[in-house]
Amino acid sequence: MTDHPSPGREERHEPSLGEEAVRRRLPSGGQRRGLDAAGEVVVGIDGSEQSLGALRWAAREARRRGLPVRMVTAYSLPVFSGSGFDTGYATVDEAALTRGVEELLNHAAEQVGAVGVELRATVETGDPSGALLELSRSAELMVLGSRGRGGLLGRLLGTVSTAVPAHAKCPTGVVPLPWSKEHLSEEELTTTRALVDRVVVGSDGSAQARAAMLYAAEEARLLGVPLRVVCALPPVSGALAWMPTAVDFEVMHDDVARSLNGGVAWLKSWFPDLEIGSELADGPPVQVLVEQTRSNGLVVLGTRGRGGFAGMLLGSTSQGVLHNAAGPVLIVPDRYDQRIETRKDFDLDDVRPWDV
């Protein structure tokens, strides 16, 4: 005997992740609601390969931290200021666009289903940067691909992957597509091993760099890999030719080395069980740090260092590394950490390389 549904009773449809996110989206022109991502890893999604690679990295990071992943996408309907003489006003099928957003999120969720993390989704109508920055106020980590695509969904990544790290309130990871293709295969999604051999942090003696050093040490400890503190000495240009007295570059080099060694000693005082090394490299900082990303290291940087100013979007070194990195880069926002206050205790003349 075949069972038939009772009259008036309809079969219940369980909405997909994408359908539910679209249903909750804020209509264009509506009052913006408060966005909250407390205890979440947030990743920008626009359907591009770059954003899916970032999602894979974000899912692994979320599993390591025991956190859920929130996928965020945004779009806006195009506005046409005029019409053709023969075609009339152009129109956009909003229903079709909505279905496309649903499919985008559902497809993205399928890509990381094997990771076993809780997935959440947010759809915003309007500016994606605004939504991501608002979520960064409470998120544990923000993740973006190195660039995205245009079209009706809007360019979620690309310039956003520079603007968001500059203003985000939480650390922001940027993942290049070639690296994600090589290191984030289906098999790697289900393993728990670290995808990088070490964590590298750039240091220039600034407060922002010290905040980044502390965060990088925590990342290295969680990943179970060594930490390397890198300071780059750029080539001396003719800019010093005007100085009335000769500059003793050997003394300058020794002073920087002493400061670097003191910084490593300070870091070891907070992370005594972590393997920490240092490198004083000759060359432009961008070139030195980009080279570190080519050798399978997670590079951690502050938003800006010495020479930066309050209105700067992102320090020139951080920007240069983001635009040229071959591996993942983490940008750490300027934030107060009371451990930085203890750094002065290690500015000692008797700190020698073999002591650290």
Disulfide bonds with the S-S distance in Angstrom:
none
